[in-house]
C-alpha cells in the first residue's frame, strides 16, 4: 500500500530544495554548477519508497533528487553545495560528487556503470540482501562503458537495476539526434528484462518500479526505463528549448500537481509548511558553517613501515586434486604467481579478474596459471572490456573485496584511463576519506618482444602524478612477489607495472651481484641503493626501475672496468608518488638525494618515451635539492615501437646508449 502523504512530501522536498539551490546561485553563495531534478521528482519518490536502507545507489550529475529521496539530509547537501566543511564530503565534491552511507554519485557519464556492476558482483559473492541501483540518463546511452557493464551484469547475473531517466534531451541535444533505435532493445539485447513507462504520475510509476526491484532481488539484472521531462535547464542556464514547450510540460506533466489532486488542501498546506521550514533551516545553517581548511602533509605511505608479512606463506601441501605444489620461485614470473596463490589462499577478499586468465591458458604471460584450478569461484575470466574490468574491480574494492585486475597488455590501460583517473584514484579524497579502493591493476609493459606499435609500449609515465594512485614496478633484484602482496594489502589503487622481459628472468642473488653492496630502503615498496663493493668514491648516480636494471648493470660494469668510472645505482620500486626530500628513511633523506648530493651527476634510465618522462621528474626533483647538478636522460625515442627488431633496437634504450650517456655526463663541463 502506498503512502500518498509521504510520496508527496518526498517530491515537494526535492522541488523546494532544487528551487532554493538555483536561487542561491544568483547570490553567489553556491559554487560551480548544479543540475536540477525539477519535473522528475515522481521517479525518485516511487523508486526509493520501495528500496531498503542498505541498498547501494549510484547516481549521476543530477543526483540531488535521488539523494533526498534516499533519505539524505538536506542540510548536509546544502553545506556541500556551499563548499562548507560540514558538507557531505567536506566541500570536496560539490553538487555532482557526493557520498553518504551507500549512496554515491559522480559526474562522468556512464563511468560508474561498471563500478555498479562490481559492487553487485561483490554483493553476489557475499550476499547481504542488498541490490544496486544505477541511475542513467538518455545521454549516457552513447557511452561504451555502459554496454561493457550490461554485458557483465547479464553474463554474471548481477543484482543491479539500471534506471534510465529519459529526459528526451541531453544537455541541449534532443534524443532524436543522439539515440538510434530502441532504448529498451539495448538492454534486451543482453537478455536483461525491461520495465518501461511514460508518465509523471507517481502512482503509475510505483507498480512498475516495484516489479523491477522485485526481479532484481531474485539476483538478476533489470532495467527500468522512465520517459520523463525535466523542467529546468541542464545545469544553471543552458536550455535551448522554447519557453512555450516548458510551460506546456509544466501544465501537463507536473508530478506534484498530479499527485496533489489526491490530497486535501489542508494536507498540502501542512506539508508545504513543513518543507519550507526544513529548507530554510538547511540553507541558513549551512551558510553559517566554516569553509574547509586545506592541510597538506607528507605522503605517509612512503615512510618505513613494519616488515612483517601481510600474508602468510603458502602451504606446500599435496594430495588435494585442486592443490598445486608450488616450489620456491626461481624467476620473476614464478614469484608473482606464487604471490597470487598466497593471496587467494590466505584472504577470501582477494579476487583475480581479467581476459583469458583461466587454466589451462593461465593468461597471456602465464602469471595467473593454476589459480582458476585452485580457486574457481574467485578467478573470473572477463570479456574484452577493459573499462568494465577496471570499473568492476573498483566497485568490488568499494564493497569490501581486494580485486587484482589484469590487463592483457599494458598498452590497453589507455582504455581504462577514465576508470583509473576519474574514479578509482579520486574516490578516497573526493569522498572525504570515507571510502577506500584497495585494488591492483597488473599491467605487462615494455618492448623487445617484436609485438609492434600497440603491444610494446611503456605507458606508465602517463599515470605518474595522478593523485590517489600508486605506481609500482617490480624488478629482479627485490622480491617481486612480496611487492605484489604489499600492493594487494594497500588500501589505495596500485598500478603494478610488469616489464614483459622480466617474467623469465631469474631472481638476482648475492652471487649475481658480487660487484655490488645493496641496501633496501622504504617499506612496503622498497627502493634499492647499489654501491661498488670496493668503496671507490662514486662519480655519478644512475636512477632506474624494472627491467632497465639489467641494462644499467651491464653499462655500469663497462664503466667500472673499462673507464674506471664508479656509479651508484638507485633502483626504484615505487614510481609514484615521487619521494620528496622531506620524507626521511631511518632519519636520512631518500638515497637518491643523498647520492646526487655527493656525485652531482645524475643519469636516469627508462623505457618510456623521453619527453615529459619519469626521468624528467626525477631530474627536476634532484635539481631542486642540488644546485649545479648535471643531468642526462636515457629513454625511448619519441616514436611508436617498431615491429622490426632492427628498428626496435634503435628506438629503445640499450646498454650502449646508457654507457654513452654516462660518459657524456662525466665529461660534461659544469655550467658557467
C-alpha positions as CSV (number, residue, x, y, z in Angstrom):
1,X,0.0,0.0,0.0
2,X,1.4,3.4,-1.0
3,X,1.7,6.3,1.4
4,X,0.4,9.2,-0.6
5,X,1.4,11.8,2.0
6,X,5.0,10.5,2.1
7,X,5.2,10.4,-1.6
8,X,4.1,14.0,-1.9
9,X,6.4,15.0,1.0
10,X,9.4,13.5,-0.8
11,X,8.5,15.1,-4.1
12,X,8.0,18.5,-2.5
13,X,11.2,18.3,-0.6
14,X,13.1,17.7,-3.9
15,X,11.3,20.5,-5.7
16,X,11.8,23.1,-3.0
17,X,15.4,22.2,-2.4
18,X,16.2,22.5,-6.1
19,X,14.4,25.8,-6.4
20,X,16.3,27.2,-3.4
21,X,19.6,26.0,-4.8
22,X,19.0,27.6,-8.2
23,X,18.1,30.9,-6.5
24,X,21.2,30.8,-4.3
25,X,23.5,30.8,-7.3
26,X,22.4,34.3,-8.2
27,X,23.6,35.4,-4.8
28,X,27.0,33.9,-5.1
29,X,26.5,31.6,-2.2
30,X,26.9,28.4,-4.2
31,X,30.0,27.2,-6.1
32,X,30.3,25.7,-9.5
33,X,27.1,24.4,-11.1
34,X,24.1,22.3,-10.4
35,X,21.8,20.0,-12.3
36,X,18.2,20.3,-11.1
37,X,15.8,17.4,-10.9
38,X,12.7,19.6,-11.2
39,X,10.0,17.7,-13.1
40,X,11.3,14.3,-12.4
41,X,10.5,14.1,-8.7
42,X,8.0,11.2,-9.1
43,X,10.7,8.9,-10.4
44,X,12.8,9.2,-7.2
45,X,9.8,9.2,-4.9
46,X,8.4,6.0,-6.4
47,X,11.7,4.1,-6.5
48,X,13.0,5.0,-3.1
49,X,9.7,4.2,-1.4
50,X,10.5,0.6,-2.4
51,X,14.2,0.3,-1.6
52,X,15.8,-0.9,1.6
53,X,18.1,1.4,3.7
54,X,21.2,-0.6,2.9
55,X,20.7,-0.8,-0.9
56,X,23.5,0.7,-2.9
57,X,22.8,3.6,-5.1
58,X,24.9,5.1,-7.9
59,X,23.7,8.4,-9.2
60,X,25.0,10.9,-11.7
61,X,25.4,14.7,-12.0
62,X,21.6,15.1,-11.5
63,X,21.8,13.5,-8.1
64,X,20.1,15.8,-5.6
65,X,16.6,14.3,-6.1
66,X,17.9,10.7,-5.7
67,X,19.9,11.7,-2.6
68,X,16.9,13.4,-0.9
69,X,14.5,10.5,-1.7
70,X,17.2,8.1,-0.5
71,X,16.8,9.7,2.9
72,X,19.7,12.1,2.8
73,X,20.0,15.2,5.0
74,X,19.1,18.5,3.1
75,X,21.3,20.5,5.4
76,X,24.4,18.4,4.6
77,X,23.6,18.6,0.9
78,X,23.2,22.4,1.1
79,X,26.5,22.7,3.0
80,X,28.2,20.7,0.3
81,X,26.8,22.9,-2.4
82,X,28.1,25.9,-0.5
83,X,31.6,24.3,-0.2
84,X,31.4,24.1,3.6
85,X,33.4,21.7,5.8
86,X,30.2,20.3,7.2
87,X,29.1,19.2,3.7
88,X,28.6,15.5,2.8
89,X,32.2,15.2,1.7
90,X,33.6,18.3,3.3
91,X,33.2,20.6,0.3
92,X,35.4,18.4,-1.9
93,X,32.7,17.1,-4.2
94,X,30.1,19.8,-4.6
95,X,26.9,19.2,-6.5
96,X,27.9,16.2,-8.6
97,X,30.2,14.2,-6.4
98,X,28.6,13.2,-3.1
99,X,28.7,10.1,-0.8
100,X,26.6,9.2,2.2
101,X,26.2,5.7,3.6
102,X,25.6,3.5,0.4
103,X,24.9,6.5,-1.8
104,X,27.5,7.6,-4.4
105,X,27.4,10.0,-7.3
106,X,30.0,11.0,-9.9
107,X,29.7,13.4,-12.8
108,X,31.3,11.2,-15.5
109,X,28.6,10.0,-17.9
110,X,28.5,6.2,-17.8
111,X,31.6,6.0,-15.8
112,X,30.0,4.4,-12.7
113,X,28.2,1.7,-14.7
114,X,31.0,-0.8,-14.4
115,X,31.5,0.2,-10.7
116,X,27.9,-0.6,-10.0
117,X,28.4,-4.0,-11.6
118,X,31.4,-4.6,-9.5
119,X,29.5,-3.7,-6.3
120,X,26.7,-6.0,-7.4
121,X,29.3,-8.8,-8.0
122,X,30.7,-8.3,-4.5
123,X,27.2,-8.5,-3.1
124,X,26.5,-11.7,-5.0
125,X,29.8,-13.2,-3.7
126,X,29.0,-12.3,-0.1
127,X,25.2,-11.9,0.0
128,X,23.6,-9.5,2.4
129,X,20.4,-8.9,0.6
130,X,21.4,-5.6,-0.9
131,X,20.8,-4.6,-4.5
132,X,22.5,-2.0,-6.6
133,X,20.6,0.8,-8.4
134,X,22.4,2.7,-11.2
135,X,20.7,5.9,-12.4
136,X,21.4,6.7,-16.1
137,X,20.2,9.4,-18.4
138,X,19.4,9.3,-22.1
139,X,22.7,10.9,-22.9
140,X,24.5,8.1,-21.2
141,X,23.3,5.7,-23.9
142,X,26.2,7.0,-26.1
143,X,28.9,5.7,-23.6
144,X,30.7,2.4,-24.4
145,X,31.4,1.7,-20.8
146,X,27.7,1.2,-20.2
147,X,27.4,-1.6,-22.7
148,X,30.5,-3.3,-21.4
149,X,28.8,-3.2,-18.0
150,X,25.5,-4.5,-19.2
151,X,27.3,-7.5,-20.8
152,X,29.0,-8.3,-17.4
153,X,25.8,-7.9,-15.5
154,X,23.9,-10.3,-17.8
155,X,26.8,-12.8,-18.0
156,X,27.3,-13.0,-14.3
157,X,23.6,-12.4,-13.3
158,X,24.2,-9.5,-11.0
159,X,21.6,-7.9,-8.8
160,X,21.7,-4.4,-10.4
161,X,18.8,-2.3,-11.5
162,X,19.5,0.2,-14.3
163,X,17.2,3.1,-14.0
164,X,17.2,5.1,-17.3
165,X,15.6,8.5,-16.9
166,X,14.9,9.6,-20.5
167,X,14.7,13.4,-20.4
168,X,14.3,13.3,-24.2
169,X,17.2,15.8,-24.3
170,X,20.7,15.6,-23.1
171,X,22.5,18.9,-22.5
172,X,21.0,20.6,-25.5
173,X,20.8,17.7,-27.9
174,X,17.4,16.1,-28.4
175,X,17.3,12.4,-28.1
176,X,16.3,12.0,-31.8
177,X,19.8,13.3,-32.7
178,X,21.7,11.2,-30.2
179,X,20.0,7.8,-29.8
180,X,19.3,5.4,-32.7
181,X,16.8,2.6,-32.4
182,X,15.0,1.4,-29.3
183,X,16.2,2.2,-25.8
184,X,14.6,-1.0,-24.4
185,X,16.3,-3.1,-27.1
186,X,19.7,-2.0,-25.8
187,X,19.1,-3.8,-22.5
188,X,17.1,-6.7,-24.1
189,X,20.0,-7.5,-26.4
190,X,21.9,-8.6,-23.3
191,X,18.9,-10.6,-22.1
192,X,18.1,-8.0,-19.4
193,X,14.3,-7.6,-18.9
194,X,12.9,-4.1,-19.2
195,X,10.0,-2.3,-17.5
196,X,9.1,0.8,-19.4
197,X,6.7,3.6,-18.5
198,X,5.9,7.1,-19.8
199,X,4.3,9.0,-17.0
200,X,4.8,11.7,-14.4
201,X,2.3,10.2,-12.0
202,X,4.0,8.6,-9.0
203,X,1.2,6.1,-8.6
204,X,1.7,4.9,-12.2
205,X,5.4,4.7,-11.7
206,X,5.2,2.9,-8.4
207,X,4.0,-0.6,-9.5
208,X,6.4,-0.6,-12.4
209,X,9.3,0.2,-10.1
210,X,8.1,-2.4,-7.7
211,X,8.1,-5.2,-10.3
212,X,11.6,-4.3,-11.5
213,X,13.0,-4.1,-8.0
214,X,11.4,-7.4,-7.0
215,X,13.0,-9.0,-10.1
216,X,16.5,-7.7,-9.1
217,X,16.1,-9.0,-5.5
218,X,15.9,-12.5,-7.0
219,X,19.5,-12.0,-8.1
220,X,19.1,-10.9,-11.7
221,X,19.7,-7.6,-13.5
222,X,16.8,-5.5,-14.8
223,X,16.2,-2.1,-16.4
224,X,13.5,0.4,-15.6
225,X,13.1,3.0,-18.4
226,X,11.2,6.1,-17.3
227,X,10.3,8.5,-20.0
228,X,10.2,11.8,-18.2
229,X,10.8,15.6,-18.6
230,X,13.0,18.0,-16.7
231,X,11.5,21.4,-16.4
232,X,14.8,23.2,-15.6
233,X,17.9,23.7,-17.7
234,X,20.5,21.0,-18.0
235,X,22.6,23.0,-15.5
236,X,22.1,26.6,-14.5
237,X,21.1,28.2,-17.7
238,X,21.9,26.1,-20.8
239,X,18.3,25.4,-22.0
240,X,17.6,25.8,-25.7
241,X,14.0,24.6,-25.6
242,X,11.2,27.1,-26.4
243,X,9.6,28.6,-23.3
244,X,6.2,27.6,-24.6
245,X,7.3,24.0,-24.6
246,X,8.4,24.2,-20.9
247,X,5.1,25.9,-20.0
248,X,3.1,23.1,-21.7
249,X,5.2,20.4,-19.9
250,X,4.6,22.0,-16.6
251,X,0.8,22.2,-17.3
252,X,0.5,18.6,-18.4
253,X,3.3,16.7,-16.6
254,X,4.0,18.3,-13.2
255,X,4.2,15.3,-10.8
256,X,3.4,17.5,-7.8
257,X,0.2,18.9,-9.4
258,X,-0.9,15.4,-10.5
259,X,-0.4,13.9,-7.0
260,X,-1.6,16.9,-5.0
261,X,-5.1,16.3,-6.5
262,X,-5.3,13.2,-4.4
263,X,-4.7,15.1,-1.2
264,X,-6.7,17.7,0.7
265,X,-5.8,21.3,0.6
266,X,-5.0,21.2,4.3
267,X,-2.7,18.3,3.8
268,X,-0.8,20.0,1.0
269,X,-0.5,23.2,3.0
270,X,0.8,21.4,6.1
271,X,3.4,19.6,4.1
272,X,4.3,22.8,2.3
273,X,4.9,24.5,5.7
274,X,7.0,21.6,7.0
275,X,9.2,21.5,3.9
276,X,9.5,25.3,3.8
277,X,10.9,25.4,7.4
278,X,13.2,22.4,6.7
279,X,14.7,24.0,3.6
280,X,15.1,27.4,5.2
281,X,16.9,25.9,8.2
282,X,19.1,23.8,6.0
283,X,20.4,26.7,3.9
284,X,20.6,29.2,6.7
285,X,22.5,26.8,8.9
286,X,24.9,25.8,6.1
287,X,25.6,29.4,5.2
288,X,26.9,30.0,8.8
289,X,29.3,27.0,8.6
290,X,33.0,27.3,8.1
291,X,34.9,26.6,4.9
292,X,37.3,23.6,4.9
293,X,40.9,24.4,5.7
294,X,43.5,22.8,3.4
295,X,46.0,20.6,5.2
296,X,48.9,19.2,3.1
297,X,51.0,16.6,4.9
298,X,53.8,14.4,3.5
299,X,52.6,11.3,1.9
300,X,52.6,8.8,4.8
301,X,52.6,5.7,2.6
302,X,56.2,6.2,1.7
303,X,57.6,6.2,5.2
304,X,59.1,3.0,6.6
305,X,56.6,0.5,7.9
306,X,56.8,-2.8,9.6
307,X,58.4,-5.5,7.6
308,X,56.0,-8.1,9.0
309,X,54.5,-10.2,6.1
310,X,51.0,-9.2,5.3
311,X,50.1,-12.6,4.0
312,X,51.1,-16.0,5.5
313,X,53.4,-18.2,3.4
314,X,51.7,-20.6,1.1
315,X,51.4,-24.1,2.4
316,X,53.4,-26.6,0.4
317,X,50.9,-29.4,0.5
318,X,49.8,-32.1,-1.9
319,X,47.1,-34.7,-2.0
320,X,44.1,-32.5,-2.9
321,X,43.5,-32.6,-6.6
322,X,42.8,-28.8,-6.5
323,X,46.0,-28.1,-4.7
324,X,49.1,-27.3,-6.7
325,X,52.6,-27.9,-5.1
326,X,54.4,-24.6,-5.6
327,X,58.2,-24.7,-5.4
328,X,60.3,-21.7,-4.2
329,X,60.3,-19.2,-7.1
330,X,63.3,-19.1,-9.3
331,X,62.1,-16.4,-11.8
332,X,60.1,-13.2,-11.5
333,X,57.1,-14.9,-13.1
334,X,57.2,-17.7,-10.5
335,X,57.5,-15.2,-7.7
336,X,54.4,-13.2,-8.9
337,X,52.5,-16.4,-9.5
338,X,53.3,-17.7,-6.0
339,X,52.2,-14.3,-4.6
340,X,48.8,-14.6,-6.2
341,X,48.3,-18.2,-5.0
342,X,49.3,-16.9,-1.5
343,X,46.9,-14.0,-1.5
344,X,44.0,-16.1,-2.7
345,X,44.7,-18.8,-0.2
346,X,45.1,-16.6,2.8
347,X,42.5,-13.9,2.2
348,X,39.0,-14.6,1.0
349,X,38.5,-11.0,-0.1
350,X,41.1,-11.4,-2.9
351,X,39.7,-11.9,-6.4
352,X,41.5,-12.1,-9.7
353,X,39.9,-11.0,-12.9
354,X,41.0,-10.4,-16.5
355,X,40.9,-11.7,-20.0
356,X,41.9,-15.3,-20.8
357,X,43.3,-16.0,-17.3
358,X,41.6,-19.4,-16.7
359,X,43.5,-22.7,-16.9
360,X,44.9,-24.3,-18.9
361,X,45.9,-21.0,-20.7
362,X,46.6,-19.1,-17.5
363,X,46.9,-15.6,-19.0
364,X,48.9,-14.3,-21.9
365,X,52.1,-14.4,-19.8
366,X,51.2,-17.2,-17.5
367,X,51.3,-15.2,-14.3
368,X,47.8,-16.5,-13.4
369,X,48.4,-20.1,-14.2
370,X,46.9,-22.6,-11.7
371,X,44.8,-20.0,-10.0
372,X,41.4,-20.9,-11.5
373,X,42.0,-24.6,-10.8
374,X,42.5,-24.0,-7.1
375,X,40.2,-21.0,-6.7
376,X,37.5,-21.4,-9.4
377,X,35.0,-19.1,-7.6
378,X,37.4,-16.2,-7.2
379,X,39.2,-16.2,-10.6
380,X,37.0,-14.6,-13.1
381,X,37.6,-14.5,-16.9
382,X,36.1,-11.4,-18.5
383,X,35.1,-10.2,-22.0
384,X,37.5,-7.9,-23.9
385,X,36.1,-5.0,-21.9
386,X,39.0,-3.1,-20.3
387,X,36.9,-0.2,-18.9
388,X,34.5,-2.7,-17.4
389,X,37.3,-4.8,-15.9
390,X,38.8,-1.9,-14.0
391,X,35.5,-0.3,-13.2
392,X,34.2,-3.7,-11.9
393,X,37.3,-4.0,-9.8
394,X,36.7,-0.6,-8.4
395,X,33.2,-1.5,-7.3
396,X,34.4,-4.7,-5.8
397,X,37.0,-2.8,-3.8
398,X,34.5,-0.2,-2.6
399,X,32.3,-3.1,-1.4
400,X,35.0,-4.8,0.8
401,X,36.9,-7.0,-1.6
402,X,40.6,-6.8,-2.8
403,X,40.5,-7.4,-6.5
404,X,43.6,-7.9,-8.7
405,X,42.7,-7.0,-12.3
406,X,45.0,-8.0,-15.2
407,X,45.1,-6.1,-18.4
408,X,46.5,-8.4,-21.1
409,X,48.9,-5.9,-22.5
410,X,49.8,-2.7,-20.7
411,X,49.1,-0.7,-23.9
412,X,45.4,-1.3,-23.3
413,X,45.5,0.6,-20.0
414,X,44.6,3.6,-22.0
415,X,41.1,2.1,-22.3
416,X,41.0,2.0,-18.5
417,X,42.2,5.6,-18.0
418,X,38.9,7.1,-17.1
419,X,38.1,4.4,-14.6
420,X,41.6,4.7,-13.1
421,X,42.0,8.5,-13.1
422,X,38.4,9.8,-12.6
423,X,37.1,7.1,-10.4
424,X,39.4,4.6,-8.5
425,X,42.1,7.1,-7.8
426,X,39.7,10.0,-6.9
427,X,37.2,8.4,-4.6
428,X,39.1,8.3,-1.3
429,X,39.9,12.0,-1.4
430,X,36.8,13.1,-3.2
431,X,34.5,11.4,-0.7
432,X,36.5,12.9,2.2
433,X,38.3,9.8,3.3
434,X,35.0,7.9,3.8
435,X,35.9,5.1,1.4
436,X,38.9,3.0,0.4
437,X,39.6,1.5,-3.0
438,X,42.1,-1.4,-2.5
439,X,42.7,-2.7,-6.0
440,X,45.7,-3.7,-8.0
441,X,45.9,-3.4,-11.8
442,X,48.6,-5.6,-13.2
443,X,49.9,-4.3,-16.5
444,X,52.6,-6.1,-18.6
445,X,54.5,-3.3,-20.3
446,X,57.5,-2.9,-22.5
447,X,59.0,-3.9,-25.8
448,X,61.8,-6.2,-27.2
449,X,59.3,-9.0,-28.0
450,X,58.5,-7.9,-31.5
451,X,54.9,-7.1,-30.8
452,X,54.9,-3.8,-32.7
453,X,53.4,-0.3,-32.0
454,X,50.3,-1.2,-30.0
455,X,51.6,-4.1,-27.8
456,X,55.1,-2.9,-26.8
457,X,54.8,0.4,-25.1
458,X,55.8,1.5,-21.7
459,X,53.0,3.9,-20.8
460,X,53.4,4.2,-17.1
461,X,54.6,7.8,-17.4
462,X,51.0,8.8,-18.3
463,X,49.8,7.8,-14.8
464,X,52.6,9.2,-12.7
465,X,51.4,12.0,-10.6
466,X,47.7,11.0,-10.6
467,X,46.5,11.9,-7.1
468,X,45.5,8.9,-5.1
469,X,47.2,6.3,-7.4
470,X,50.4,4.5,-6.6
471,X,52.5,3.2,-9.5
472,X,54.8,0.3,-8.6
473,X,57.3,-1.6,-10.8
474,X,58.9,-4.9,-9.7
475,X,62.4,-5.9,-10.6
476,X,64.6,-9.0,-10.4
477,X,66.7,-7.7,-7.5
478,X,64.0,-7.5,-4.9
479,X,61.2,-9.9,-4.1
480,X,58.6,-9.3,-6.8
481,X,56.0,-11.5,-5.1
482,X,56.4,-9.6,-1.8
483,X,55.9,-6.3,-3.7
484,X,52.7,-7.7,-5.3
485,X,51.4,-8.8,-1.9
486,X,52.1,-5.4,-0.5
487,X,50.2,-3.8,-3.4
488,X,47.2,-6.1,-2.7
489,X,47.3,-5.2,1.0
490,X,47.4,-1.5,0.2
491,X,44.2,0.5,0.8
492,X,44.7,2.6,-2.3
493,X,44.6,1.6,-6.0
494,X,48.0,0.4,-7.3
495,X,49.1,0.3,-11.0
496,X,51.6,-2.6,-10.9
497,X,53.9,-2.3,-14.0
498,X,55.5,-5.6,-15.0
499,X,58.0,-5.4,-17.8
500,X,57.4,-8.4,-20.1
501,X,61.1,-9.4,-20.3
502,X,61.3,-9.7,-16.6
503,X,59.0,-12.7,-16.4
504,X,61.6,-15.2,-17.5
505,X,64.5,-13.5,-15.7
506,X,65.9,-15.3,-12.7
507,X,65.7,-13.6,-9.3
508,X,69.0,-11.9,-8.6
509,X,71.0,-13.1,-5.6
510,X,74.2,-12.0,-3.9
511,X,76.2,-14.3,-6.3
512,X,74.8,-12.4,-9.2
513,X,75.8,-9.0,-7.7
514,X,79.3,-9.7,-6.4
515,X,80.4,-6.2,-7.6
516,X,77.7,-4.5,-5.5
517,X,76.6,-3.8,-2.0
518,X,72.8,-3.5,-1.9
519,X,70.6,-1.7,0.6
520,X,66.8,-1.7,0.6
521,X,65.0,1.4,2.0
522,X,61.4,2.2,2.5
523,X,58.6,-0.2,3.1
524,X,56.3,-1.6,1.8
525,X,57.6,-0.8,-1.7
526,X,61.4,-0.7,-1.1
527,X,63.9,1.2,-3.3
528,X,67.5,-0.1,-3.6
529,X,70.9,1.6,-3.3
530,X,73.7,-0.3,-5.1
531,X,77.3,0.7,-4.3
532,X,80.5,-0.8,-5.5
533,X,81.9,-3.3,-3.1
534,X,85.4,-1.7,-3.1
535,X,84.0,1.6,-1.8
536,X,85.6,3.6,-4.6
537,X,84.1,7.1,-4.5
538,X,81.0,7.3,-6.8
539,X,81.3,9.8,-9.6
540,X,77.7,9.6,-10.8
541,X,74.2,8.4,-9.8
542,X,72.1,6.3,-12.1
543,X,68.4,6.1,-11.3
544,X,66.2,3.5,-13.0
545,X,63.4,0.9,-12.4
546,X,62.1,-2.5,-13.5
547,X,63.8,-4.4,-16.3
548,X,66.1,-1.4,-17.1
549,X,68.3,-2.6,-14.2
550,X,69.7,-5.3,-16.4
551,X,70.8,-2.8,-19.0
552,X,72.2,-0.4,-16.3
553,X,74.2,-3.2,-14.6
554,X,75.8,-4.1,-17.9
555,X,76.6,-0.5,-18.6
556,X,77.9,0.0,-15.1
557,X,80.2,-3.0,-15.5
558,X,81.8,-1.4,-18.6
559,X,82.1,2.0,-16.8
560,X,84.0,0.5,-13.9
561,X,86.3,-1.9,-15.7
562,X,86.9,-0.1,-18.9
563,X,86.8,3.6,-17.8
564,X,87.3,3.4,-14.0
565,X,84.1,5.4,-13.5
566,X,82.2,4.2,-10.5
567,X,78.4,4.9,-10.3
568,X,75.9,4.4,-7.6
569,X,72.6,2.9,-8.8
570,X,69.2,3.9,-7.3
571,X,66.6,1.2,-8.2
572,X,63.1,2.4,-7.7
573,X,60.1,0.2,-6.9
574,X,57.5,2.9,-6.4
575,X,57.5,5.3,-9.3
576,X,54.6,7.5,-7.9
577,X,54.0,9.3,-5.7
578,X,57.6,10.5,-6.0
579,X,59.8,10.7,-2.9
580,X,60.5,14.2,-1.7
581,X,63.4,15.5,0.2
582,X,61.4,16.0,3.4
583,X,60.5,12.3,3.6
584,X,63.1,10.5,5.8
585,X,64.2,6.9,5.7
586,X,65.8,5.9,9.0
587,X,66.2,9.6,9.8
588,X,68.0,10.3,6.5
589,X,66.9,11.6,3.1
590,X,66.0,9.2,0.3
591,X,69.1,7.6,-1.2
592,X,68.6,9.4,-4.4
593,X,69.1,12.8,-2.8
594,X,72.0,11.5,-0.7
595,X,73.7,10.2,-3.8
596,X,73.3,13.2,-6.1
597,X,74.5,15.4,-3.3
598,X,77.8,13.5,-3.4
599,X,78.2,12.9,-7.1
600,X,76.4,15.9,-8.6
601,X,75.8,13.9,-11.7
602,X,72.5,12.1,-12.4
603,X,71.6,9.7,-15.2
604,X,68.0,8.5,-15.5
605,X,67.1,5.4,-17.5
606,X,63.6,4.4,-18.5
607,X,61.9,2.6,-21.4
608,X,59.1,5.0,-21.9
609,X,59.5,7.9,-24.4
610,X,61.8,10.7,-23.4
611,X,59.6,13.8,-23.5
612,X,57.9,14.5,-20.1
613,X,59.0,11.1,-18.8
614,X,59.8,9.7,-15.4
615,X,63.4,10.7,-15.7
616,X,62.4,14.4,-16.2
617,X,60.6,14.4,-12.9
618,X,63.4,12.6,-11.1
619,X,65.9,15.1,-12.5
620,X,63.7,18.1,-11.6
621,X,63.3,16.8,-8.0
622,X,67.0,16.3,-7.7
623,X,67.9,19.7,-9.2
624,X,65.6,21.3,-6.6
625,X,67.9,19.8,-3.9
626,X,71.4,20.1,-5.6
627,X,72.4,23.2,-7.3
628,X,74.6,22.8,-10.4
629,X,73.5,19.1,-10.8
630,X,74.4,17.7,-14.2
631,X,71.7,15.6,-15.8
632,X,71.4,13.2,-18.7
633,X,68.3,11.1,-19.5
634,X,68.1,7.8,-21.5
635,X,64.7,6.8,-22.7
636,X,62.9,5.6,-25.8
637,X,62.8,7.8,-28.8
638,X,59.6,9.8,-29.2
639,X,58.3,7.3,-31.7
640,X,55.9,4.3,-31.7
641,X,57.6,1.0,-31.1
642,X,58.5,-0.7,-34.4
643,X,57.9,-4.4,-35.2
644,X,61.2,-4.8,-36.9
645,X,63.9,-5.8,-34.4
646,X,66.5,-3.6,-36.0
647,X,64.2,-0.6,-35.7
648,X,63.0,-1.5,-32.2
649,X,66.7,-1.8,-31.1
650,X,67.3,1.8,-32.3
651,X,64.1,3.2,-30.7
652,X,64.5,1.6,-27.2
653,X,67.3,2.2,-24.7
654,X,70.3,-0.1,-24.8
655,X,73.4,-0.8,-22.8
656,X,75.4,1.1,-25.3
657,X,73.1,4.2,-25.2
658,X,73.3,4.1,-21.4
659,X,77.1,3.8,-21.5
660,X,77.4,6.7,-24.0
661,X,75.1,8.9,-21.9
662,X,77.1,8.1,-18.8
663,X,80.4,9.0,-20.5
664,X,78.9,12.2,-21.8
665,X,77.7,13.1,-18.4
666,X,81.1,12.6,-16.7
667,X,82.9,14.7,-19.4
668,X,80.2,17.4,-19.4
669,X,81.6,20.8,-18.4
670,X,80.0,22.5,-15.4
671,X,77.7,25.3,-16.3
672,X,79.5,28.7,-16.3
